[in-house]
Amino acid sequence: MKLESSDQSHAERMILTPSALNRLAHDLLEDALPSVWIEGELSNVSRPASGHLYFTLKDSTAQVRCAMFKPRSSWLGFKPTDGLHVLARARVSLYEARGEFQLIVEHLEEAGEGALQREFERLKKQLAAEGLFARERKRLIPRLPRRIGIITSATGAAVRDVLHVLARRFPLVEVEILPVPVQGKEARAAIVAMLDAAARAGRHDVLLLTRGGGSLEDLWAFNDEALARAIVRSPIPVVSAVGHEVDFSISDFVADLRAATPSAAAELLVPDRLELGQHIEHLCSRLLLRMRRRLEASSQRSDHLLARLHLQRPTMRLQRGRERLQQVQARLLRSVRHQRERQQDRLARARARLLAAHPRRKMLAASEHADALAMRLHKNAAHGMERRRAHLAELARALQAVSPLATLGRGYAVLIDRQSGAVIRSVAAVDPATRVRGILFDGEIALRVDDSG
């Protein structure tokens, strides 16, 4: 992009290149319309080797090119073909290479059923948030209904299946068909009106709302908000059995009981006559058993009362008195005997303690203890003397080993100056005429030095 000035007008002009213009248009489109839903018919569908999906969405008066890139194009639950009516969520964009307006598709689904499914989910979420699906709000279905009202098409296969099952399982129940259209524009209002009329009449113990299977569009009458609220406000319990086992409708969620199929609903509403007969026989058996036990208990109680009455006669009372007297006397004799034995035992223990504490016994014990102590003292003294004698001998042997007398015994002598008492160790330490003592092994002799040289 560049700016030029004109000499004539001095006005600024903006000159854009094609790529810049496409970029500007691209940004404007994506900012103005970030995401849109668009419905139309597929044409020119192509899927090259890259895996991207390219097609054109058109209606009776216009068309727009579209691109859906991998991996979103690989997640589709159906095969896009020319002529198929679809609903797409896309971003508005511009293919700059050719300057063409196009849509970048992020989500693609078949139209009609997809829109109905979104509406179904929206209503389901709304009613759930209001508490219409709560278990604690729902009413119990009677176990043995006397009269059942079936709100359905009078000519459909569902009503025939229900009547067949009811007749087979419990033919005693009374059934009323409350005919309504179950498909089409008039169906929702007719079903709501019939529910309200049945509620006002109050003739039925339970109401069955049912129809056979079909597409989501066929079953759409049972996904109506007004119908859901009519089921909730009905004073009579409502059972919903719409479509096949895999089909779910709003009426299934708000009803007091949901059955997978019309036949299953009939089986849930009434008991099986064979099982009921077996249950009644079981109850009769239990009743007879309980009556028999009650009779046996009453008979035992009667026998017990007769026995008590027999025991209350005067002769029996006197007999029981004599027996109690004999028992008391026997207990008294046993008590006296036991008391005497206890006293004798206590006296013997006291005598034994007295003898054990007698002075003569104590003196004898003391004498024996003194003798034992004297003997232990004598033994200890003798043992001590012996130990000391052995120790002294050991000391003497040790002293003998280092004594100079042992050396003197081998012929040596020790000379001591008589005057100073010192041991003479050298010839130079004495003078002539010095008097000395000579100590030998067996004694000492007096000596005098004649010549010290």
Summary of the structure (lengths in Angstrom):
residues: 453
radius of gyration: 65.5
end to end distance: 149.6
largest distance: 178.0
contacts: 1179
relative contact order: 0.05
helix: 50%
strand: 21%
